[in-house]
Amino acid sequence: MRNDDLELISSYKKTKDTALVAQLMEKYSPQILAFALRSLKNQDDVKDFAHDVYVKLCDKLLSEEIDNFKSWLSRFMKNLFYDKKRKEKVHRNHLERLIQDDSYTIDKALFMNMDKNLIHAAIAKLADREKECIKTLYLEGKNYKEMMAETGWTFNQIKGVRERATRKLRDLLSAEFNETK
């Protein structure tokens, strides 16, 4: 049993054939599912976790030296689970701060001490969604929570549009600034 696992891993390292990893996953699926069901409550989360194990396993097996795959897999899943929970906590804290704190707008300084005509000209060059996002967050002074209620957009949609729009504005305004010097 143990030699079969090590042979599959060795073959995978040589060929990078993910079907070999799928064989390992199939063999250890009861262990993987038992861990996921014990640690996660939602059936969709269990499926996502099993998929994450497969994807990360494909990368990790290429670089790791493994003597006992079963015990290594157990440690690997625990680390993957704790890492996932840590990232969720950071994201949740960031989201709560953005939703609750009216003044927490990262790029507010972009609009400070600049000619309003230059700013409005640069905003006019943005796509419609980007204009709406910038005007709502910065010119009207609304926060993410208010914008989500007003537009029906999700937090991630607003964040993505805001980041894209402020990046474009930085480029446009730095070009304008450099031309006026």
Rosetta constraint file for C-alpha pairs under 8 A:
AtomPair CA 1 CA 5 HARMONIC 6.53 0.50
AtomPair CA 2 CA 6 HARMONIC 6.41 0.50
AtomPair CA 2 CA 68 HARMONIC 6.79 0.50
AtomPair CA 2 CA 69 HARMONIC 7.35 0.50
AtomPair CA 3 CA 7 HARMONIC 5.99 0.50
AtomPair CA 4 CA 8 HARMONIC 6.18 0.50
AtomPair CA 5 CA 9 HARMONIC 6.22 0.50
AtomPair CA 5 CA 24 HARMONIC 7.08 0.50
AtomPair CA 5 CA 69 HARMONIC 6.64 0.50
AtomPair CA 6 CA 10 HARMONIC 6.01 0.50
AtomPair CA 6 CA 66 HARMONIC 7.59 0.50
AtomPair CA 6 CA 67 HARMONIC 7.47 0.50
AtomPair CA 6 CA 68 HARMONIC 7.96 0.50
AtomPair CA 6 CA 69 HARMONIC 7.34 0.50
AtomPair CA 7 CA 11 HARMONIC 6.03 0.50
AtomPair CA 8 CA 12 HARMONIC 6.04 0.50
AtomPair CA 8 CA 20 HARMONIC 6.04 0.50
AtomPair CA 8 CA 21 HARMONIC 7.61 0.50
AtomPair CA 8 CA 24 HARMONIC 7.62 0.50
AtomPair CA 9 CA 13 HARMONIC 6.20 0.50
AtomPair CA 9 CA 20 HARMONIC 7.51 0.50
AtomPair CA 9 CA 21 HARMONIC 7.58 0.50
AtomPair CA 9 CA 61 HARMONIC 6.86 0.50
AtomPair CA 10 CA 14 HARMONIC 6.48 0.50
AtomPair CA 11 CA 15 HARMONIC 6.04 0.50
AtomPair CA 11 CA 16 HARMONIC 7.72 0.50
AtomPair CA 11 CA 20 HARMONIC 7.65 0.50
AtomPair CA 12 CA 16 HARMONIC 4.77 0.50
AtomPair CA 12 CA 17 HARMONIC 5.65 0.50
AtomPair CA 12 CA 18 HARMONIC 7.13 0.50
AtomPair CA 12 CA 20 HARMONIC 6.02 0.50
AtomPair CA 12 CA 21 HARMONIC 7.15 0.50
AtomPair CA 12 CA 62 HARMONIC 7.66 0.50
AtomPair CA 13 CA 61 HARMONIC 7.25 0.50
AtomPair CA 13 CA 62 HARMONIC 5.37 0.50
AtomPair CA 17 CA 21 HARMONIC 7.56 0.50
AtomPair CA 18 CA 22 HARMONIC 6.27 0.50
AtomPair CA 18 CA 58 HARMONIC 6.88 0.50
AtomPair CA 19 CA 23 HARMONIC 6.28 0.50
AtomPair CA 20 CA 24 HARMONIC 6.59 0.50
AtomPair CA 21 CA 25 HARMONIC 6.16 0.50
AtomPair CA 21 CA 54 HARMONIC 7.46 0.50
AtomPair CA 21 CA 57 HARMONIC 7.54 0.50
AtomPair CA 21 CA 58 HARMONIC 6.58 0.50
AtomPair CA 22 CA 26 HARMONIC 6.04 0.50
AtomPair CA 22 CA 54 HARMONIC 7.54 0.50
AtomPair CA 23 CA 27 HARMONIC 6.15 0.50
AtomPair CA 24 CA 28 HARMONIC 6.13 0.50
AtomPair CA 25 CA 29 HARMONIC 5.48 0.50
AtomPair CA 25 CA 54 HARMONIC 7.03 0.50
AtomPair CA 28 CA 32 HARMONIC 6.23 0.50
AtomPair CA 28 CA 70 HARMONIC 7.93 0.50
AtomPair CA 29 CA 33 HARMONIC 5.84 0.50
AtomPair CA 30 CA 34 HARMONIC 5.92 0.50
AtomPair CA 31 CA 35 HARMONIC 6.19 0.50
AtomPair CA 32 CA 36 HARMONIC 6.17 0.50
AtomPair CA 32 CA 50 HARMONIC 6.90 0.50
AtomPair CA 32 CA 77 HARMONIC 7.79 0.50
AtomPair CA 33 CA 37 HARMONIC 5.87 0.50
AtomPair CA 33 CA 46 HARMONIC 7.33 0.50
AtomPair CA 33 CA 50 HARMONIC 7.27 0.50
AtomPair CA 34 CA 38 HARMONIC 6.05 0.50
AtomPair CA 35 CA 39 HARMONIC 6.11 0.50
AtomPair CA 35 CA 77 HARMONIC 7.93 0.50
AtomPair CA 36 CA 40 HARMONIC 5.62 0.50
AtomPair CA 36 CA 46 HARMONIC 5.41 0.50
AtomPair CA 36 CA 49 HARMONIC 6.88 0.50
AtomPair CA 36 CA 50 HARMONIC 7.46 0.50
AtomPair CA 37 CA 41 HARMONIC 6.68 0.50
AtomPair CA 37 CA 43 HARMONIC 7.95 0.50
AtomPair CA 37 CA 46 HARMONIC 6.35 0.50
AtomPair CA 40 CA 45 HARMONIC 6.51 0.50
AtomPair CA 40 CA 46 HARMONIC 6.28 0.50
AtomPair CA 41 CA 45 HARMONIC 7.37 0.50
AtomPair CA 41 CA 46 HARMONIC 7.74 0.50
AtomPair CA 42 CA 46 HARMONIC 6.46 0.50
AtomPair CA 43 CA 47 HARMONIC 6.46 0.50
AtomPair CA 44 CA 48 HARMONIC 6.15 0.50
AtomPair CA 45 CA 49 HARMONIC 5.95 0.50
AtomPair CA 46 CA 50 HARMONIC 6.21 0.50
AtomPair CA 47 CA 51 HARMONIC 6.22 0.50
AtomPair CA 48 CA 52 HARMONIC 6.10 0.50
AtomPair CA 49 CA 53 HARMONIC 6.13 0.50
AtomPair CA 49 CA 81 HARMONIC 7.93 0.50
AtomPair CA 50 CA 54 HARMONIC 6.40 0.50
AtomPair CA 51 CA 55 HARMONIC 6.25 0.50
AtomPair CA 52 CA 56 HARMONIC 5.93 0.50
AtomPair CA 53 CA 57 HARMONIC 5.68 0.50
AtomPair CA 53 CA 77 HARMONIC 6.97 0.50
AtomPair CA 53 CA 80 HARMONIC 7.64 0.50
AtomPair CA 54 CA 58 HARMONIC 6.27 0.50
AtomPair CA 55 CA 59 HARMONIC 6.98 0.50
AtomPair CA 56 CA 60 HARMONIC 6.00 0.50
AtomPair CA 57 CA 61 HARMONIC 5.76 0.50
AtomPair CA 58 CA 62 HARMONIC 7.06 0.50
AtomPair CA 59 CA 63 HARMONIC 7.33 0.50
AtomPair CA 60 CA 64 HARMONIC 6.09 0.50
AtomPair CA 61 CA 65 HARMONIC 7.82 0.50
AtomPair CA 66 CA 72 HARMONIC 7.03 0.50
AtomPair CA 68 CA 72 HARMONIC 6.14 0.50
AtomPair CA 69 CA 73 HARMONIC 5.78 0.50
AtomPair CA 70 CA 74 HARMONIC 6.41 0.50
AtomPair CA 71 CA 75 HARMONIC 6.49 0.50
AtomPair CA 72 CA 76 HARMONIC 6.02 0.50
AtomPair CA 73 CA 77 HARMONIC 6.07 0.50
AtomPair CA 74 CA 78 HARMONIC 6.35 0.50
AtomPair CA 75 CA 79 HARMONIC 6.19 0.50
AtomPair CA 76 CA 80 HARMONIC 6.10 0.50
AtomPair CA 77 CA 81 HARMONIC 5.99 0.50
AtomPair CA 78 CA 82 HARMONIC 6.16 0.50
AtomPair CA 79 CA 83 HARMONIC 6.02 0.50
AtomPair CA 80 CA 84 HARMONIC 6.13 0.50
AtomPair CA 81 CA 85 HARMONIC 6.26 0.50
AtomPair CA 82 CA 86 HARMONIC 6.09 0.50
AtomPair CA 83 CA 87 HARMONIC 6.23 0.50
AtomPair CA 84 CA 88 HARMONIC 6.21 0.50
AtomPair CA 85 CA 89 HARMONIC 6.19 0.50
AtomPair CA 86 CA 90 HARMONIC 6.35 0.50
AtomPair CA 87 CA 91 HARMONIC 6.13 0.50
AtomPair CA 88 CA 92 HARMONIC 5.94 0.50
AtomPair CA 89 CA 93 HARMONIC 6.10 0.50
AtomPair CA 90 CA 94 HARMONIC 6.18 0.50
AtomPair CA 91 CA 95 HARMONIC 6.04 0.50
AtomPair CA 92 CA 96 HARMONIC 6.10 0.50
AtomPair CA 93 CA 97 HARMONIC 6.22 0.50
AtomPair CA 94 CA 98 HARMONIC 6.21 0.50
AtomPair CA 95 CA 99 HARMONIC 6.09 0.50
AtomPair CA 95 CA 155 HARMONIC 7.80 0.50
AtomPair CA 96 CA 100 HARMONIC 5.94 0.50
AtomPair CA 97 CA 101 HARMONIC 5.59 0.50
AtomPair CA 97 CA 104 HARMONIC 7.43 0.50
AtomPair CA 98 CA 102 HARMONIC 7.57 0.50
AtomPair CA 98 CA 104 HARMONIC 6.02 0.50
AtomPair CA 98 CA 105 HARMONIC 7.70 0.50
AtomPair CA 98 CA 143 HARMONIC 7.49 0.50
AtomPair CA 98 CA 144 HARMONIC 6.33 0.50
AtomPair CA 98 CA 145 HARMONIC 7.76 0.50
AtomPair CA 99 CA 143 HARMONIC 6.87 0.50
AtomPair CA 99 CA 144 HARMONIC 5.47 0.50
AtomPair CA 99 CA 145 HARMONIC 4.87 0.50
AtomPair CA 100 CA 145 HARMONIC 7.36 0.50
AtomPair CA 101 CA 143 HARMONIC 7.54 0.50
AtomPair CA 102 CA 142 HARMONIC 7.14 0.50
AtomPair CA 102 CA 143 HARMONIC 5.24 0.50
AtomPair CA 103 CA 143 HARMONIC 7.50 0.50
AtomPair CA 104 CA 143 HARMONIC 7.80 0.50
AtomPair CA 105 CA 137 HARMONIC 7.79 0.50
AtomPair CA 105 CA 143 HARMONIC 7.65 0.50
AtomPair CA 107 CA 111 HARMONIC 7.88 0.50
AtomPair CA 107 CA 166 HARMONIC 7.31 0.50
AtomPair CA 108 CA 112 HARMONIC 7.08 0.50
AtomPair CA 108 CA 138 HARMONIC 6.62 0.50
AtomPair CA 110 CA 170 HARMONIC 7.65 0.50
AtomPair CA 111 CA 119 HARMONIC 7.38 0.50
AtomPair CA 111 CA 138 HARMONIC 7.85 0.50
AtomPair CA 114 CA 118 HARMONIC 7.48 0.50
AtomPair CA 114 CA 119 HARMONIC 7.25 0.50
AtomPair CA 115 CA 119 HARMONIC 6.50 0.50
AtomPair CA 116 CA 120 HARMONIC 6.14 0.50
AtomPair CA 117 CA 121 HARMONIC 6.04 0.50
AtomPair CA 118 CA 122 HARMONIC 6.13 0.50
AtomPair CA 118 CA 173 HARMONIC 7.27 0.50
AtomPair CA 118 CA 176 HARMONIC 7.66 0.50
AtomPair CA 119 CA 123 HARMONIC 6.12 0.50
AtomPair CA 119 CA 173 HARMONIC 7.31 0.50
AtomPair CA 120 CA 124 HARMONIC 6.11 0.50
AtomPair CA 121 CA 125 HARMONIC 6.80 0.50
AtomPair CA 122 CA 126 HARMONIC 7.13 0.50
AtomPair CA 122 CA 169 HARMONIC 6.25 0.50
AtomPair CA 122 CA 172 HARMONIC 6.13 0.50
AtomPair CA 122 CA 173 HARMONIC 6.70 0.50
AtomPair CA 123 CA 131 HARMONIC 6.00 0.50
AtomPair CA 123 CA 134 HARMONIC 7.82 0.50
AtomPair CA 123 CA 169 HARMONIC 7.02 0.50
AtomPair CA 124 CA 131 HARMONIC 7.11 0.50
AtomPair CA 126 CA 130 HARMONIC 5.89 0.50
AtomPair CA 126 CA 131 HARMONIC 5.76 0.50
AtomPair CA 126 CA 165 HARMONIC 7.00 0.50
AtomPair CA 126 CA 168 HARMONIC 7.64 0.50
AtomPair CA 127 CA 131 HARMONIC 6.15 0.50
AtomPair CA 128 CA 132 HARMONIC 6.20 0.50
AtomPair CA 129 CA 133 HARMONIC 6.14 0.50
AtomPair CA 129 CA 161 HARMONIC 7.22 0.50
AtomPair CA 130 CA 134 HARMONIC 6.14 0.50
AtomPair CA 130 CA 161 HARMONIC 5.80 0.50
AtomPair CA 130 CA 162 HARMONIC 6.72 0.50
AtomPair CA 130 CA 164 HARMONIC 7.63 0.50
AtomPair CA 130 CA 165 HARMONIC 5.32 0.50
AtomPair CA 131 CA 135 HARMONIC 5.98 0.50
AtomPair CA 131 CA 165 HARMONIC 7.64 0.50
AtomPair CA 132 CA 136 HARMONIC 5.98 0.50
AtomPair CA 133 CA 137 HARMONIC 6.05 0.50
AtomPair CA 133 CA 158 HARMONIC 7.00 0.50
AtomPair CA 133 CA 161 HARMONIC 6.91 0.50
AtomPair CA 133 CA 162 HARMONIC 6.19 0.50
AtomPair CA 134 CA 138 HARMONIC 5.61 0.50
AtomPair CA 134 CA 139 HARMONIC 7.02 0.50
AtomPair CA 134 CA 162 HARMONIC 6.61 0.50
AtomPair CA 134 CA 165 HARMONIC 7.15 0.50
AtomPair CA 134 CA 166 HARMONIC 7.81 0.50
AtomPair CA 135 CA 139 HARMONIC 4.75 0.50
AtomPair CA 135 CA 140 HARMONIC 6.03 0.50
AtomPair CA 136 CA 140 HARMONIC 4.99 0.50
AtomPair CA 136 CA 141 HARMONIC 6.42 0.50
AtomPair CA 136 CA 142 HARMONIC 5.82 0.50
AtomPair CA 136 CA 147 HARMONIC 7.00 0.50
AtomPair CA 137 CA 141 HARMONIC 5.12 0.50
AtomPair CA 137 CA 142 HARMONIC 4.89 0.50
AtomPair CA 137 CA 143 HARMONIC 5.96 0.50
AtomPair CA 137 CA 144 HARMONIC 7.42 0.50
AtomPair CA 137 CA 147 HARMONIC 7.55 0.50
AtomPair CA 138 CA 142 HARMONIC 7.11 0.50
AtomPair CA 142 CA 146 HARMONIC 6.05 0.50
AtomPair CA 142 CA 147 HARMONIC 6.62 0.50
AtomPair CA 143 CA 147 HARMONIC 6.24 0.50
AtomPair CA 144 CA 148 HARMONIC 6.00 0.50
AtomPair CA 144 CA 155 HARMONIC 7.01 0.50
AtomPair CA 144 CA 158 HARMONIC 7.43 0.50
AtomPair CA 145 CA 149 HARMONIC 6.33 0.50
AtomPair CA 146 CA 150 HARMONIC 6.07 0.50
AtomPair CA 147 CA 151 HARMONIC 5.84 0.50
AtomPair CA 147 CA 152 HARMONIC 7.70 0.50
AtomPair CA 147 CA 153 HARMONIC 7.60 0.50
AtomPair CA 148 CA 152 HARMONIC 5.15 0.50
AtomPair CA 148 CA 153 HARMONIC 5.16 0.50
AtomPair CA 148 CA 154 HARMONIC 6.05 0.50
AtomPair CA 148 CA 155 HARMONIC 6.77 0.50
AtomPair CA 148 CA 158 HARMONIC 7.72 0.50
AtomPair CA 149 CA 153 HARMONIC 7.76 0.50
AtomPair CA 153 CA 157 HARMONIC 5.99 0.50
AtomPair CA 153 CA 158 HARMONIC 6.43 0.50
AtomPair CA 154 CA 158 HARMONIC 6.34 0.50
AtomPair CA 155 CA 159 HARMONIC 6.09 0.50
AtomPair CA 156 CA 160 HARMONIC 5.96 0.50
AtomPair CA 157 CA 161 HARMONIC 6.11 0.50
AtomPair CA 158 CA 162 HARMONIC 5.90 0.50
AtomPair CA 159 CA 163 HARMONIC 6.07 0.50
AtomPair CA 160 CA 164 HARMONIC 6.15 0.50
AtomPair CA 161 CA 165 HARMONIC 5.94 0.50
AtomPair CA 162 CA 166 HARMONIC 5.96 0.50
AtomPair CA 163 CA 167 HARMONIC 6.07 0.50
AtomPair CA 164 CA 168 HARMONIC 6.28 0.50
AtomPair CA 165 CA 169 HARMONIC 6.05 0.50
AtomPair CA 166 CA 170 HARMONIC 5.98 0.50
AtomPair CA 167 CA 171 HARMONIC 6.37 0.50
AtomPair CA 168 CA 172 HARMONIC 6.10 0.50
AtomPair CA 169 CA 173 HARMONIC 5.76 0.50
AtomPair CA 170 CA 174 HARMONIC 5.78 0.50
AtomPair CA 171 CA 175 HARMONIC 6.11 0.50
AtomPair CA 172 CA 176 HARMONIC 6.25 0.50
AtomPair CA 173 CA 177 HARMONIC 5.87 0.50
AtomPair CA 174 CA 178 HARMONIC 5.99 0.50
AtomPair CA 175 CA 179 HARMONIC 6.22 0.50
AtomPair CA 176 CA 180 HARMONIC 6.29 0.50
AtomPair CA 177 CA 181 HARMONIC 6.51 0.50
